[in-house]
Amino acid sequence: MSHPPATAAIPSGDRPHPPVRVGLVGAGPWARTMHARMLAAGPETTLTGVWARRPEAAAEVAGAYGARTASSFEELLDGCEAVAFAVPPAVQAPLAVRAAKAGKALLLEKPLGADLDAARTVADAVAEHGVVSQLVLTKRYHPATRAFLAEAAGREFTGARSCYLHGAFLGGEFATSWRLEHGALLDLGPHLLDLLDSAVAPIVSVRGTGDPRRWIELTCEHENGAVSQASLSGSVRLDRARTRVELFGEGPELVYDTVGIDHEECWPVLRREFAGAVRTGTGTGIDAARGLRLQQLLDQARPEGF
């Protein structure tokens, strides 16, 4: 009598982890177009529930992916092991602190809070309660960004120019009240400051000039003596968003430009790394502490009167 071939036992350490059960806070455009879609796609995560201030909006987002609508933030926490936030920074910070106290892993948007004190409460709560956190600095999860940072790590630069420009604040669903109030510094600034701080050398000081709601220019001084510039605006008419970093030194110029990259490549990496961090208890370094570091730079860069 024949028998099926024997299969080797899978070592326990190599067995796939069950998907991380994630609850989503928020039901706005970013929650719909990125967070819910990414988390529900799996296989590393599953979207278990959605909670928002408007129950009908939460129900619409949840229903599209077979998730439940939570009637309260507490109910959302009860049904998940990690929480993703897609809400304005002033809303995110206090809720993130509550989620950390409940022992939930956090997938956080940038900036952590509307101001430095709020950001610090989030980072402190993460550290105090020992929960995993990860920051949605989207470009950091793209292979092109990682290749750029890897090449920059082996070189010395004396100066840099960069920009992040688009027209989303001129109208449309991303012209939300917090973006119109705070402008490009809080919304776009974390991306460029993170790249410059990582690619050139740690930033030791930054100052900003202009109006964050129209155009703001940042001048950064780095630990190695280099100086970099960052131009930010969400209120200029362009065919598509423009993100570009140019690094200069004694060697050849090194350029990072998002014009040719597909941002859809970011989401599987982000999801996989967040789930891995939750299951192993080891973060990626793109976390609440990194978010606090960026918020400290944003606070320095805020022009007088803003």
C-alpha positions as CSV (number, residue, x, y, z in Angstrom):
1,M,0.0,0.0,0.0
2,S,1.4,3.4,-1.0
3,H,1.6,6.3,1.4
4,P,1.8,10.0,0.8
5,P,5.4,11.3,1.0
6,A,6.3,12.5,4.5
7,T,6.7,16.2,5.0
8,A,9.2,17.7,7.4
9,A,7.9,19.4,10.5
10,I,8.0,23.1,10.3
11,P,10.1,24.6,13.1
12,S,8.0,26.7,15.4
13,G,10.1,29.7,14.7
14,D,9.4,29.4,11.0
15,R,5.7,29.1,11.1
16,P,3.8,32.0,9.7
17,H,2.3,34.4,12.3
18,P,-1.4,34.9,12.4
19,P,-2.5,38.2,11.0
20,V,-2.3,41.2,13.3
21,R,-5.8,42.4,14.2
22,V,-5.8,46.2,13.6
23,G,-8.5,48.7,14.4
24,L,-8.6,51.9,12.4
25,V,-9.4,55.3,13.9
26,G,-10.7,57.7,11.2
27,A,-12.9,57.5,8.1
28,G,-11.6,60.5,6.0
29,P,-10.0,60.4,2.6
30,W,-6.6,59.0,3.9
31,A,-8.3,56.4,5.9
32,R,-10.3,55.2,2.9
33,T,-7.7,55.4,0.2
34,M,-4.7,54.1,2.2
35,H,-5.1,52.8,5.7
36,A,-8.2,50.6,5.4
37,R,-7.3,49.3,1.9
38,M,-3.7,48.5,3.1
39,L,-4.7,46.8,6.3
40,A,-7.5,44.8,4.8
41,A,-5.3,43.5,1.9
42,G,-3.2,41.3,4.3
43,P,-2.0,38.7,4.7
44,E,0.0,40.1,7.5
45,T,-2.9,42.2,8.9
46,T,-6.6,42.1,9.1
47,L,-8.9,45.1,9.5
48,T,-11.1,44.2,12.5
49,G,-13.0,47.5,13.0
50,V,-13.3,51.2,12.3
51,W,-14.2,54.0,14.6
52,A,-14.8,57.7,13.7
53,R,-16.6,60.6,15.1
54,R,-19.2,60.2,12.3
55,P,-20.7,56.7,12.7
56,E,-22.0,56.7,9.1
57,A,-18.6,57.4,7.7
58,A,-17.0,54.7,9.8
59,A,-19.7,52.2,8.7
60,E,-19.0,53.0,5.0
61,V,-15.3,52.4,5.4
62,A,-15.8,49.3,7.5
63,G,-18.5,47.8,5.2
64,A,-16.2,48.0,2.2
65,Y,-13.9,45.4,3.8
66,G,-16.2,43.4,6.0
67,A,-15.0,45.0,9.2
68,R,-17.3,46.0,12.0
69,T,-18.1,49.6,13.0
70,A,-17.1,50.3,16.6
71,S,-19.6,52.5,18.6
72,S,-16.8,53.9,20.7
73,F,-13.0,54.1,20.9
74,E,-13.1,51.7,23.9
75,E,-15.0,49.2,21.8
76,L,-12.5,49.5,19.0
77,L,-9.6,48.8,21.5
78,D,-11.5,45.7,22.9
79,G,-11.5,44.1,19.4
80,C,-8.0,44.6,18.2
81,E,-4.3,44.2,19.2
82,A,-3.0,47.2,17.2
83,V,-4.5,50.6,16.3
84,A,-3.9,52.6,13.1
85,F,-4.6,56.3,13.1
86,A,-5.8,58.3,10.2
87,V,-7.0,61.5,11.9
88,P,-5.6,65.0,12.4
89,P,-2.6,65.3,14.8
90,A,-4.7,67.1,17.5
91,V,-7.0,64.1,17.6
92,Q,-4.3,61.4,17.2
93,A,-2.2,62.4,20.2
94,P,-4.6,61.9,23.1
95,L,-6.2,58.8,21.6
96,A,-2.7,57.3,20.9
97,V,-1.9,57.8,24.6
98,R,-5.0,55.9,25.6
99,A,-4.3,53.1,23.2
100,A,-0.7,52.8,24.5
101,K,-2.0,52.6,28.1
102,A,-4.3,49.7,26.9
103,G,-1.2,47.9,25.6
104,K,-2.0,48.3,21.9
105,A,0.6,48.6,19.2
106,L,0.4,51.9,17.3
107,L,0.6,52.8,13.6
108,L,0.9,56.5,13.8
109,E,0.6,59.3,11.3
110,K,3.0,62.3,11.1
111,P,3.2,64.6,12.9
112,L,2.6,62.9,16.2
113,G,0.7,65.8,17.6
114,A,-0.3,69.4,16.8
115,D,2.6,70.7,18.9
116,L,5.7,69.5,20.6
117,D,4.1,68.9,24.0
118,A,1.5,66.7,22.5
119,A,4.0,64.7,20.5
120,R,6.1,64.2,23.7
121,T,3.1,62.7,25.5
122,V,2.7,60.1,22.7
123,A,6.4,59.1,22.7
124,D,6.5,59.0,26.5
125,A,3.4,56.8,26.6
126,V,4.9,54.4,24.1
127,A,8.1,54.2,26.1
128,E,6.3,53.8,29.5
129,H,4.0,51.1,28.4
130,G,6.5,49.3,26.1
131,V,4.2,49.0,23.1
132,V,5.4,48.8,19.5
133,S,5.0,51.9,17.4
134,Q,5.5,52.7,13.7
135,L,5.3,56.0,11.9
136,V,3.7,56.3,8.5
137,L,6.5,58.2,6.7
138,T,5.3,56.7,3.4
139,K,8.3,57.3,1.3
140,R,10.6,55.5,3.8
141,Y,9.0,52.2,2.8
142,H,9.7,52.5,-1.0
143,P,12.7,50.6,-2.4
144,A,14.0,53.7,-4.2
145,T,14.1,55.7,-1.0
146,R,16.0,52.9,0.8
147,A,18.5,52.7,-2.1
148,F,19.0,56.4,-1.9
149,L,19.6,56.4,1.8
150,A,22.0,53.4,1.5
151,E,24.1,55.1,-1.1
152,A,24.1,58.4,0.9
153,A,25.3,56.5,4.0
154,G,28.7,55.8,2.4
155,R,29.4,59.4,1.3
156,E,30.1,62.8,2.7
157,F,28.1,65.9,1.7
158,T,28.6,69.6,2.3
159,G,25.2,70.8,1.1
160,A,21.8,69.8,0.0
161,R,18.7,71.3,-1.7
162,S,15.2,69.7,-1.5
163,C,11.6,70.4,-2.1
164,Y,8.2,68.9,-1.5
165,L,5.5,70.8,-3.5
166,H,1.9,70.2,-4.5
167,G,-1.4,71.9,-4.8
168,A,-3.6,69.7,-2.7
169,F,-4.4,72.6,-0.3
170,L,-6.0,74.5,-3.1
171,G,-9.1,72.4,-3.0
172,G,-10.3,68.8,-3.0
173,E,-10.8,66.2,-0.2
174,F,-7.2,66.6,1.1
175,A,-7.7,70.3,1.8
176,T,-8.7,69.5,5.3
177,S,-9.1,72.0,8.1
178,W,-5.9,71.1,10.0
179,R,-3.8,71.2,6.8
180,L,-5.2,74.6,5.9
181,E,-4.6,75.9,9.4
182,H,-1.0,74.6,9.9
183,G,0.1,74.4,6.3
184,A,2.9,72.5,4.7
185,L,5.3,72.6,7.6
186,L,3.4,70.0,9.8
187,D,2.1,68.0,6.8
188,L,5.1,67.9,4.4
189,G,7.9,69.0,6.6
190,P,8.3,65.6,8.4
191,H,9.1,63.9,5.1
192,L,11.9,66.2,4.0
193,L,13.4,66.7,7.5
194,D,13.5,62.9,7.9
195,L,15.3,62.4,4.6
196,L,17.8,65.3,5.1
197,D,18.5,64.2,8.7
198,S,19.0,60.6,7.5
199,A,20.9,61.2,4.3
200,V,23.2,64.1,5.1
201,A,23.8,63.9,8.9
202,P,21.7,64.6,12.0
203,I,20.2,68.1,11.9
204,V,21.4,70.2,14.9
205,S,19.4,73.3,14.1
206,V,16.7,74.5,11.6
207,R,15.0,77.8,11.0
208,G,12.0,78.6,8.8
209,T,11.0,81.7,6.9
210,G,7.8,82.4,5.1
211,D,4.1,81.4,5.6
212,P,3.5,77.6,6.1
213,R,0.1,78.0,4.5
214,R,1.6,79.3,1.3
215,W,5.4,78.7,1.0
216,I,8.0,78.0,3.7
217,E,11.7,77.7,3.3
218,L,13.8,75.8,5.9
219,T,17.5,76.1,6.4
220,C,19.1,73.2,8.3
221,E,22.6,73.0,9.8
222,H,23.9,69.4,10.2
223,E,26.2,67.7,12.7
224,N,28.9,67.4,10.1
225,G,28.8,71.1,9.2
226,A,26.7,70.7,6.0
227,V,23.9,73.1,5.3
228,S,20.6,72.1,3.5
229,Q,17.6,73.8,2.2
230,A,14.0,72.6,2.1
231,S,11.2,74.3,0.2
232,L,7.6,73.3,1.2
233,S,4.2,74.2,-0.2
234,G,0.9,72.6,-0.6
235,S,-0.6,75.6,-2.3
236,V,1.1,75.8,-5.7
237,R,-0.5,74.6,-9.0
238,L,1.4,71.6,-10.3
239,D,0.4,68.7,-12.5
240,R,1.7,66.3,-9.9
241,A,3.4,66.4,-6.5
242,R,7.1,67.1,-6.6
243,T,9.6,65.6,-4.1
244,R,13.2,66.0,-4.8
245,V,16.4,65.9,-2.8
246,E,19.8,66.9,-4.2
247,L,23.0,66.1,-2.2
248,F,26.3,67.8,-3.1
249,G,29.9,67.2,-2.0
250,E,33.3,66.4,-3.4
251,G,31.9,63.4,-5.2
252,P,29.2,63.2,-7.8
253,E,25.8,64.7,-7.0
254,L,23.3,62.3,-5.6
255,V,19.6,62.9,-6.5
256,Y,16.4,61.4,-5.1
257,D,13.3,62.2,-7.1
258,T,9.8,60.6,-6.7
259,V,8.6,61.5,-10.1
260,G,9.1,58.0,-11.4
261,I,8.1,55.9,-8.4
262,D,4.9,54.1,-7.8
263,H,3.7,54.8,-4.2
264,E,1.7,51.6,-4.3
265,E,4.9,49.8,-3.7
266,C,5.1,51.4,-0.2
267,W,2.1,49.8,1.3
268,P,3.0,46.1,1.3
269,V,6.4,47.0,2.9
270,L,4.7,49.2,5.5
271,R,2.2,46.5,6.4
272,R,4.7,43.7,6.5
273,E,7.1,45.6,8.7
274,F,4.5,46.8,11.1
275,A,3.1,43.3,11.5
276,G,6.6,41.9,12.0
277,A,7.3,44.5,14.6
278,V,4.1,43.7,16.5
279,R,4.7,39.9,16.4
280,T,8.4,40.1,17.4
281,G,8.1,43.1,19.7
282,T,11.0,44.8,17.8
283,G,10.4,48.0,16.0
284,T,12.0,49.3,12.8
285,G,13.3,52.6,14.2
286,I,10.7,54.6,12.2
287,D,8.7,54.9,15.4
288,A,7.3,57.3,18.0
289,A,10.7,58.3,19.1
290,R,11.6,59.2,15.5
291,G,8.3,61.1,15.3
292,L,9.3,63.1,18.4
293,R,12.7,63.9,17.0
294,L,11.0,65.2,13.8
295,Q,8.5,67.2,15.9
296,Q,11.3,68.9,17.8
297,L,12.8,70.0,14.4
298,L,9.3,71.2,13.3
299,D,9.0,73.2,16.5
300,Q,12.4,74.9,15.8
301,A,11.4,75.6,12.2
302,R,8.1,77.3,13.0
303,P,8.3,80.9,11.9
304,E,7.5,83.6,14.4
305,G,3.8,84.2,14.5
306,F,2.8,80.7,13.5
